[in-house]
């Protein structure tokens, strides 16, 4: 089957920065919805019309990946408006009541980058913002998308849902 929207592609990859430092590697292939919200546009362009077994290497500049780094998305908030136990690396998709920063934007995930007794530092940039990337990509499989995947525009239940998590990514208990 050739890749055309809507379908589901199973991919594996090795993601590096331009200096060759490993950022991410999919050891086990993962499914993504093609023609929806799961893949960057440049990846979709590169695999369009291809089939299982296709391999490519992409150079993704920040504007085609996770955007330029925006210093205005880094700001201080009062420590007192955050829950007990807030720590570096925790992420919030909704900030607590009482946040006063003008940098707060809708549909943004904020990462706690520093914690002080009276305030914390939040960063609304994607962790890979401002970084040019190299992606070695392999299409492992292609299949028709289910009706529910087509409705969601994603293979996942909630593609962008993020809970507050510690730096290691484990769920909070």
Beta strands, then each sheet from edge to edge (+ up, - down):
strand 1: 7-17
strand 2: 22-25
strand 3: 30-34
strand 4: 55-60
strand 5: 74-78
strand 6: 91-92
strand 7: 110-115
strand 8: 119-123
strand 9: 133-144
sheet 1: 2+ 1- 3+
sheet 2: 2+ 1- 9+ 4-
sheet 3: 5+ 8- 7+ 6-
end
